[in-house]
Amino acid sequence: MCGVVGIAGKSPVNQMLFDALTMLQHRGQDAAGIVTCQDGRLFLRKDTGMVRDVFHTRHMRALQGNYGIGHVRYPTAGSSSSAEAQPFYVNSPYGITLAHNGNLTNAAEIHDDLFTTDLRHMNTDSDSEVLLNVFAHELQKRAKLTPSAEDVFHVVSRVHERCKGGYAVVAMITGQGLVGFRDPNGIRPLIYGSRETENGMEYIIASESVAITALGFKVERDIAPGEAIYITADGVMSTKQCAVAPEYRPCIFEYVYFARPDATIDGISVYKARLKMGEKLAQKILREWGDEHDIDVVIPIPDTSRTSALELANTLGVKFREGFMKNRYIGRTFIMPGQQLRKKSVRQKLNPVELEFQGKNVLLVDDSIVRGTTCNEIIQMARDAGAKKVFFASAAPMVKYPNVYGIDMPAKSELIASERSVEEIREIIGADRLIFQDLEDLKSAVRTKKVPELQDFDCSVFDGKYVAGGIDAEYLAALERKRNDSAKNEKPAYIDVNIDAASVDLTGVREE
């Protein structure tokens, strides 16, 4: 999962891009990058690390210009390397930079076509670089000194024809304008906003609404599946549907885990969706465990499960308590390679408040269970803190299948629920009782009457139905080889450099 932002401003955008990326930091902590444009020159800074570590004062001063895009990343393919940090750049035509959230499921096929037919070179294993070269090649075929909005929209339509999977993109065409577009199923989120200034209208495109409102922009609306938005260098904005027969199928896991609770995605409040998840899960507990559920206290596993756990406790009529204090300087554990690293990280990340556990029957609530490694550690921590019984509830259904659209869920063999029953999982994680959300209840929790056209979602991690198609056993086997822990520990084969805005333009990248 990644976060993207693009701003077409009337004044320098470096600080705004930085602030937007900090609001999207939860979407990726592996790498960050910003590129800006002024007088036809590009200024780039990107590196591995969190936003606050990548950008220092000297970098910010060098990021000149009123147009720019930014990216925060964690890798779903390839490796954790500054060479794969985004935005990516190609010099022809015009000079194009691109930032991408998602994953192309036919990237390998396109990569071969780009090399053998389009005669384009790529330097990394990133599908984002593949997408950039498709966009650049199709734009170059238009052979225009100054491309029109219709030219850009035609190019996006060709991207939709050639690229399969889930993707939300912001791209900057040097000296021409800013473009954003979304895959025909709307799997990955993208939203835009605007604000009037004394110098004219400014526009922003971002992964989540929080990055827009935090900067003082007004949210206009979500970019529709298959739609593109183009803002010229003169500040003229236009939109167009560029896909044939688009369908609304956003990733439901955005609402379960990834998005900030104060975000609104596709017109749906993430906070309200998580409240309903807790209510639905409580109703299932009452159905299956009965009124005599024997729960003394409900404790969330921070942070994303807190909203669901609170409403679950209210519905059950039991106490809600904060039983774990979180160290916020430890990264997300389910994307960390290696079981030992994950186990160590959990102990560093959470510390129990023993008073809330001693002598009680505790229901721990998490947003989901992926590998089960962290669940086992947390349940043991609760027992060590004095809990009499430890029950466990997942606000999401059983995760049985890998994600292919931009979430770095592990290989199928590493998913604890892939071939196991609820009882088998309960024994492995060491809980006295275990319960999962039903998929139909999850869908019902996310749906809203305010968005009647949004009735279904990409739920592939739960039901194995990949909405963009083209996923078979051979593809999943290749994905397994790429995503298992040993593959992630391999070093990249290409040169790894830090790219600094002090290089001024992208023809003179220097190593730090």
TORLODREN-482786 format. One record per residue (C-alpha): z, y, x. Coordinates in steps of 0.02 Angstrom, whole numbers, padded with zeros to 5 digits, always signed. Layout:
// TORLODREN-482786
ZYX/...
//
This chain:
// TORLODREN-482786
+00000+00000+00000/-00040+00175+00060/-00028+00354+00001/-00171+00480+00005/-00185+00666-00024/-00324+00794-00014/-00310+00983-00037/-00446+01113-00062/-00353+01275-00033/-00377+01461-00012/-00254+01470+00133/-00200+01352+00273/-00158+01181+00203/-00069+01100+00352/+00108+01126+00284/+00057+01075+00108/-00019+00913+00172/+00137+00876+00274/+00250+00907+00123/+00140+00799+00011/+00146+00655+00135/+00335+00663+00141/+00334+00644-00048/+00222+00491-00027/+00318+00417+00120/+00382+00273+00011/+00202+00211-00001/+00184+00181+00186/+00296+00195+00339/+00186+00118+00473/+00073+00265+00514/+00027+00441+00458/-00119+00559+00484/-00188+00728+00435/-00360+00804+00465/-00407+00983+00423/-00569+01082+00430/-00604+01261+00483/-00773+01340+00522/-00857+01170+00530/-00733+01098+00654/-00610+00958+00619/-00431+00951+00680/-00345+00782+00677/-00174+00711+00712/-00128+00530+00674/-00013+00401+00749/+00103+00258+00705/+00272+00305+00632/+00342+00402+00487/+00281+00576+00441/+00427+00666+00521/+00396+00574+00686/+00208+00592+00694/+00197+00780+00664/+00286+00903+00777/+00269+01092+00784/+00127+01088+00910/+00029+00969+00800/+00054+01073+00644/-00004+01232+00730/-00162+01145+00786/-00206+01085+00610/-00307+01236+00558/-00407+01263+00400/-00401+01278+00211/-00465+01103+00174/-00388+00939+00227/-00337+00761+00187/-00185+00656+00234/-00131+00475+00234/+00025+00367+00251/-00002+00184+00287/+00069+00013+00300/-00055-00121+00346/-00119-00251+00223/-00249-00311+00347/-00279-00284+00531/-00127-00231+00631/+00005-00098+00653/-00088+00012+00775/-00128+00196+00793/-00310+00144+00810/-00304+00093+00627/-00205+00245+00570/-00302+00353+00448/-00397+00463+00411/-00552+00383+00487/-00702+00484+00546/-00890+00465+00568/-00996+00606+00637/-01153+00575+00533/-01200+00643+00413/-01109+00811+00419/-00950+00733+00489/-00849+00636+00360/-00664+00595+00361/-00589+00473+00237/-00418+00409+00183/-00404+00254+00076/-00270+00164-00026/-00313-00013-00076/-00413-00159-00011/-00595-00213-00017/-00612-00396-00058/-00790-00408+00009/-00760-00308+00168/-00818-00447+00284/-00984-00463+00193/-01012-00274+00194/-00964-00265+00378/-01107-00382+00422/-01230-00285+00314/-01179-00120+00392/-01210-00189+00565/-01369-00288+00538/-01455-00182+00404/-01379-00008+00409/-01359-00009+00599/-01183+00064+00591/-01043+00024+00713/-00859-00002+00671/-00717-00004+00796/-00576-00084+00696/-00544-00225+00574/-00495-00101+00438/-00584-00113+00271/-00557+00075+00257/-00678+00100+00401/-00800-00012+00309/-00784+00094+00152/-00808+00253+00253/-00969+00188+00331/-01037+00135+00161/-01002+00310+00095/-01079+00392+00249/-01234+00281+00249/-01270+00313+00065/-01246+00500+00088/-01361+00501+00239/-01497+00419+00135/-01497+00573+00022/-01564+00672+00172/-01501+00841+00109/-01451+00987+00220/-01326+01036+00084/-01282+00894-00035/-01258+00939-00218/-01121+00873-00330/-01249+00754-00406/-01289+00688-00232/-01105+00652-00202/-01085+00568-00371/-01238+00460-00336/-01159+00407-00171/-00997+00360-00259/-01096+00256-00385/-01175+00163-00238/-01002+00134-00163/-00949+00056-00328/-01101-00057-00324/-01072-00115-00146/-00882-00118-00134/-00771-00238-00231/-00583-00231-00247/-00455-00095-00276/-00471+00075-00196/-00421+00256-00217/-00507+00373-00094/-00502+00552-00034/-00640+00607+00085/-00689+00771+00165/-00872+00812+00202/-00865+00939+00342/-00919+01110+00284/-00969+01042+00114/-00818+00993+00011/-00682+00872-00041/-00711+00715-00143/-00593+00591-00226/-00637+00432-00321/-00559+00276-00392/-00618+00096-00412/-00699+00045-00578/-00542-00046-00635/-00423+00093-00587/-00315-00032-00493/-00249+00095-00369/-00185+00262-00436/-00262+00434-00407/-00221+00598-00494/-00271+00780-00471/-00197+00950-00503/-00234+01135-00483/-00152+01304-00468/-00213+01482-00480/-00179+01594-00330/-00222+01775-00294/-00365+01712-00187/-00432+01590-00317/-00406+01413-00382/-00335+01278-00269/-00349+01091-00301/-00252+00938-00247/-00290+00752-00261/-00149+00627-00229/-00088+00450-00257/+00059+00504-00365/+00104+00653-00474/+00261+00688-00371/+00155+00751-00225/+00069+00872-00343/+00218+00945-00435/+00324+00960-00277/+00195+01080-00205/+00192+01189-00360/+00027+01126-00428/-00002+01085-00611/-00048+00905-00647/-00217+00904-00733/-00243+00718-00763/-00271+00549-00683/-00443+00516-00614/-00517+00385-00729/-00572+00214-00665/-00741+00235-00581/-00734+00425-00593/-00759+00547-00449/-00703+00726-00424/-00792+00845-00305/-00733+01016-00247/-00861+01114-00147/-00821+01224+00002/-00839+01371-00119/-00703+01299-00232/-00816+01239-00374/-00744+01081-00454/-00840+00950-00552/-00810+00771-00609/-00919+00626-00664/-00903+00444-00714/-00993+00349-00576/-00966+00168-00625/-01055+00056-00748/-00937-00012-00884/-00772+00038-00804/-00611-00040-00870/-00431+00020-00864/-00334-00113-00767/-00204-00024-00657/-00090-00127-00547/+00068-00163-00644/+00167-00183-00482/+00156+00006-00459/+00277+00022-00604/+00387-00121-00547/+00412-00069-00367/+00298+00047-00272/+00290+00211-00367/+00432+00335-00365/+00533+00330-00527/+00496+00515-00559/+00308+00485-00549/+00187+00475-00695/+00040+00357-00668/-00103+00344-00792/+00000+00442-00917/+00146+00321-00907/+00319+00374-00846/+00375+00253-00712/+00557+00293-00754/+00536+00251-00939/+00440+00093-00897/+00583+00033-00786/+00710+00073-00920/+00613-00036-01041/+00602-00174-00910/+00792-00177-00905/+00803-00180-01094/+00677-00323-01109/+00766-00422-00974/+00934-00399-01059/+00860-00464-01221/+00799-00620-01130/+00973-00646-01056/+01047-00639-01230/+00917-00763-01293/+00939-00888-01153/+01119-00865-01096/+01190-00811-01263/+01324-00682-01304/+01444-00778-01193/+01344-00738-01037/+01503-00723-00932/+01442-00567-00840/+01580-00447-00787/+01475-00317-00697/+01292-00275-00666/+01250-00218-00489/+01077-00159-00434/+01000-00197-00267/+00951-00021-00211/+00841+00072-00245/+00697+00026-00359/+00798-00091-00471/+00930+00040-00513/+00843+00108-00668/+00811-00065-00742/+00987-00125-00700/+01066+00026-00786/+00976-00004-00951/+01007-00192-00937/+01195-00159-00924/+01190-00038-01071/+01099-00165-01179/+01220-00305-01133/+01370-00191-01154/+01443-00229-00982/+01493-00118-00837/+01363-00048-00718/+01424-00020-00540/+01349+00026-00372/+01401-00121-00265/+01288-00096-00115/+01273+00057-00006/+01102+00076+00073/+01060+00130+00249/+00904+00233+00216/+00842+00222+00395/+00788+00041+00382/+00611+00005+00322/+00561-00103+00175/+00603-00282+00217/+00471-00383+00125/+00333-00307+00232/+00421-00347+00396/+00345-00494+00492/+00458-00636+00544/+00603-00715+00449/+00734-00672+00580/+00685-00488+00578/+00694-00485+00388/+00866-00568+00385/+00936-00450+00516/+00862-00301+00425/+00946-00346+00260/+01118-00347+00340/+01084-00179+00422/+01009-00108+00263/+01144-00148+00136/+01333-00145+00145/+01439-00211+00000/+01579-00114-00085/+01704-00256-00089/+01806-00181-00231/+01661-00207-00352/+01643-00392-00309/+01818-00462-00289/+01858-00592-00421/+01710-00546-00533/+01558-00632-00605/+01420-00520-00541/+01242-00502-00603/+01132-00437-00462/+00970-00356-00520/+00817-00336-00408/+00644-00270-00449/+00561-00434-00396/+00579-00588-00288/+00441-00614-00160/+00493-00725-00015/+00673-00749-00073/+00741-00720+00102/+00827-00557+00059/+00894-00629-00104/+00981-00769-00010/+01061-00646+00111/+01116-00526-00025/+01192-00664-00132/+01289-00726+00018/+01348-00548+00053/+01412-00539-00127/+01508-00702-00105/+01579-00645+00061/+01639-00486-00028/+01740-00592-00150/+01626-00623-00300/+01682-00770-00408/+01506-00806-00472/+01341-00727-00425/+01200-00720-00552/+01029-00650-00508/+00898-00564-00618/+00721-00508-00574/+00647-00363-00671/+00475-00438-00635/+00405-00611-00672/+00388-00745-00539/+00271-00688-00398/+00159-00839-00377/-00001-00770-00300/-00046-00654-00155/-00107-00479-00191/-00285-00440-00136/-00295-00257-00191/-00189-00167-00063/-00010-00234-00073/+00044-00331+00080/+00123-00476-00012/+00130-00628+00102/+00023-00782+00106/+00040-00897-00046/+00136-01025+00056/+00268-00893+00095/+00296-00844-00088/+00453-00932-00146/+00389-00951-00325/+00213-01012-00283/+00247-01197-00315/+00429-01199-00375/+00524-01195-00538/+00660-01070-00582/+00793-01201-00549/+00721-01243-00377/+00718-01058-00331/+00897-01038-00392/+00955-01176-00277/+00862-01103-00127/+00931-00926-00147/+01105-00990-00188/+01133-00906-00357/+01241-00978-00495/+01110-00924-00623/+00936-00851-00607/+00822-00767-00732/+00649-00686-00722/+00563-00561-00835/+00426-00631-00948/+00252-00564-00909/+00217-00511-01089/+00383-00419-01093/+00337-00330-00932/+00170-00275-01004/+00256-00217-01163/+00381-00117-01059/+00242-00023-00969/+00128+00010-01117/+00148+00173-01213/+00076+00241-01375/+00031+00399-01279/-00105+00303-01186/-00178+00186-01318/-00330+00144-01213/-00219+00065-01080/-00180-00108-01149/-00197-00222-00999/-00157-00221-00814/-00194-00307-00651/-00056-00437-00651/-00136-00550-00521/+00023-00579-00420/+00100-00654-00577/-00045-00741-00666/-00178-00764-00529/-00310-00670-00630/-00399-00550-00511/-00476-00417-00621/-00612-00361-00498/-00676-00540-00481/-00748-00633-00333/-00585-00716-00279/-00593-00904-00249/-00496-01036-00153/-00596-01003+00006/-00555-00818+00000/-00370-00852-00027/-00369-00976+00116/-00443-00845+00233/-00315-00721+00169/-00177-00845+00207/-00234-00858+00389/-00239-00669+00404/-00073-00628+00321/+00048-00759+00383/+00184-00704+00502/+00103-00774+00660/-00058-00679+00626/+00036-00516+00606/+00118-00537+00775/-00049-00548+00865/-00100-00396+00966/-00259-00299+00921/-00413-00327+01027/-00471-00146+01026/-00412+00005+01125/-00257+00086+01049/-00244+00275+01068/-00146+00415+00991/-00257+00547+00915/-00196+00725+00925/-00253+00885+00840/-00248+00968+01009/-00416+00886+01043/-00480+01019+00920/-00637+00929+00864/-00671+00744+00853/-00796+00739+00993/-00659+00751+01123/-00521+00631+01076/-00393+00622+01214/-00256+00496+01248/-00074+00553+01249/
//
